[in-house]
Amino acid sequence: MDVRSQVAMVFHLDKCIGCHTCSVACKNIWTDRKGAEYMWWNNVETKPGTGFPTAWEDQEKYDGGWELENGKLRLKSASKTQTIFNIFHHPHMPTMDDYYEPWTYDYQELFNAPPGEDQPVARPISMVTGELINIQSGPNWDDDLGGSPIYARNDPNLESLTPEARRQLFAVEELVMFYFPRICNHCLNPSCVASCPSGALYKRGEDGIVLVDQNRCRGWRACVPACPYKKVYYNWNVGKSEKCILCYPRLETGQAPACFHSCVGRIRYLGVVLYDASRIEETAKLPADQLVEGQRRLILDPNDPEVIAAARNNGIHDSVIESAQKSPVYQFVNVWKIALPPHIEYRTMPMLFYVPPLAPVMSERQGTTLTNISEDLFHDIDDARIPMKFMASLFGAGHEDYVRYALRKQKAVRWYRRALTVGDVTAEMVDRMLREADCSREEAEAIYRLTSLCTFEQRFVIPPMHREEAIEMMEDPMEHKQETGFGFLHGPRRTM
Amino acid sequence: MKEFGDLRFTQDPGKSLMLNYMTPHGKWKIHSTYSDNQRMTTLSRGIEPLWISEIDAARLELVDNDWVEIHNDNGVVVTRAAVSARIPPGICIQYHAPERTYSVPKSPLRNGKRAGGHNSLTRIRMKPNLMVGGYGQFTFHFNYWGPTGVNRDTHILVRKLPNLEW
């Protein structure tokens, strides 16, 4: 057992209202710079939809993530020989058309226009060329469309759906949409790190944050196609790649990352999990239907004395272990099993998990409403407007059982609360539902509390960072005087 | 064309469709200002588009993001189309209230003058209870106490913009 610690995350999609406050908070802090205008380290997508960059989930097009070949894991986008051939041109690199050409408006025109018959107007101009542009796409172009012939219908997750399910997804009165906020997943098996010819990307030892060393990056951009989530971006101005840093300067001073801190719907949870690094490879090689369960097994029980001893042995500070014991992420992912990794079939072992959203039921089928037509109390989970196959494609590597389990439990918790607050459901009914959803009353209460009544401190359990024990070598403290997070040039106590 | 609502004096320029027009509260209008700065327009479409059903769009031979010209007795709006399955046929919406300072082209139907904003198509029809007056909040005042969004429900003719001119 090789115990490491990782700052992991949960996004509760049932609570997301799609306000993009997270995106704006991130943009204002980190990417409001020349060359970074088009980057959205945090973005919010409408599902079904193609997202940003467009159709990022289509790995036929972008070649991201890992694949199993003769029992071996290999990067889809790179290998030693391929990297040499593709080093000046990678055929699967997203282009500006796949992102968008950032624009602003010619506001000066409003002041400088010569007198005329008509009022002047500020026309859109490109932030790359400075010329007038015809806006054709943006970072959130399919926002709220919920179904549009060009965008939503090209969502790669729709492939497994029957024609009837597809029709329903795009018919007024039958369709539904939900929001899908995304940041870097700070994966356990990051393909961006593996692809870098310069070794500039690395996973921070003490908290697992994946970073691009700006001194080492040579701008080869191999990480851009390699990341299946398209969360590494190339800065065309400085010629280096950049990505979400999980606001580590904030984390190091005990504050939640900006997108977490500002979240209006309070959908975001953050906490440490302990995991067994010696089993990452064998887990990433599991058959697709076992990946979700395999990743859960990779995450260790922070209350197990053996795990605690092994963690101490690896130099993980007691305060971090304590923090892991209070982690909301461990509860959602391992104890309750209602948070699932996005597209784990890319085999990068993402450490950002999603609680799948409950959707309204189909309003009408066979001329009657669906309420009380079945003995099965969970019939509406499979009759929800979001087809189960669609959710399974996003959160279960195509396997429905994980998603169904999470949704059934969420419904049971709702009915448990309904019995207590509305009182129109009998105790027997609730007990039966909880039993069928594999949930106890205590667990239902705990899920309810952490979902609805959670405080700031319960949502964000941030460990002390212990930079003095950091694994990697840091910046020269003399050069970075008075900056948050300066570290040490020499003498890391622990080693990889 | 049959006279109807705010379409009594409007000439049909051809290839247009009559639709119900509404100006609901916009997604980005979290507060009554700062909604159409560069950051927020980047997160939508760079403009406040006309949301139209894909069925109506097909009738007008409109593709998503095409320019459209919308008019009735009250005025003209020129913007781009957002084609969505979420809009029922027969209705179109433009979220209130974009500034008229950015991305407003000229309107051929207005003899080449600059097109208007979302409220150029609506009209205020005062109801008696809006004119009661004499008591604090019941006294009509522009933008303070008056007809709300639902009163801005009207009808328009929409067509593909024949030529884009700034």
Boltz contact constraints between the chains, C-beta under 6 A:
constraints:
  - contact:
      token1: [A, 20]
      token2: [B, 43]
      max_distance: 6.0
  - contact:
      token1: [A, 104]
      token2: [B, 38]
      max_distance: 6.0
  - contact:
      token1: [A, 105]
      token2: [B, 102]
      max_distance: 6.0
  - contact:
      token1: [A, 110]
      token2: [B, 101]
      max_distance: 6.0
  - contact:
      token1: [A, 118]
      token2: [B, 113]
      max_distance: 6.0
  - contact:
      token1: [A, 118]
      token2: [B, 114]
      max_distance: 6.0
  - contact:
      token1: [A, 119]
      token2: [B, 114]
      max_distance: 6.0
  - contact:
      token1: [A, 121]
      token2: [B, 104]
      max_distance: 6.0
  - contact:
      token1: [A, 122]
      token2: [B, 101]
      max_distance: 6.0
  - contact:
      token1: [A, 122]
      token2: [B, 102]
      max_distance: 6.0
  - contact:
      token1: [A, 123]
      token2: [B, 166]
      max_distance: 6.0
  - contact:
      token1: [A, 124]
      token2: [B, 46]
      max_distance: 6.0
  - contact:
      token1: [A, 135]
      token2: [B, 46]
      max_distance: 6.0
  - contact:
      token1: [A, 138]
      token2: [B, 42]
      max_distance: 6.0
  - contact:
      token1: [A, 140]
      token2: [B, 43]
      max_distance: 6.0
  - contact:
      token1: [A, 145]
      token2: [B, 84]
      max_distance: 6.0
  - contact:
      token1: [A, 146]
      token2: [B, 86]
      max_distance: 6.0
  - contact:
      token1: [A, 147]
      token2: [B, 85]
      max_distance: 6.0
  - contact:
      token1: [A, 148]
      token2: [B, 83]
      max_distance: 6.0
  - contact:
      token1: [A, 148]
      token2: [B, 84]
      max_distance: 6.0
  - contact:
      token1: [A, 149]
      token2: [B, 54]
      max_distance: 6.0
  - contact:
      token1: [A, 150]
      token2: [B, 64]
      max_distance: 6.0
  - contact:
      token1: [A, 170]
      token2: [B, 85]
      max_distance: 6.0
  - contact:
      token1: [A, 172]
      token2: [B, 88]
      max_distance: 6.0
  - contact:
      token1: [A, 175]
      token2: [B, 85]
      max_distance: 6.0
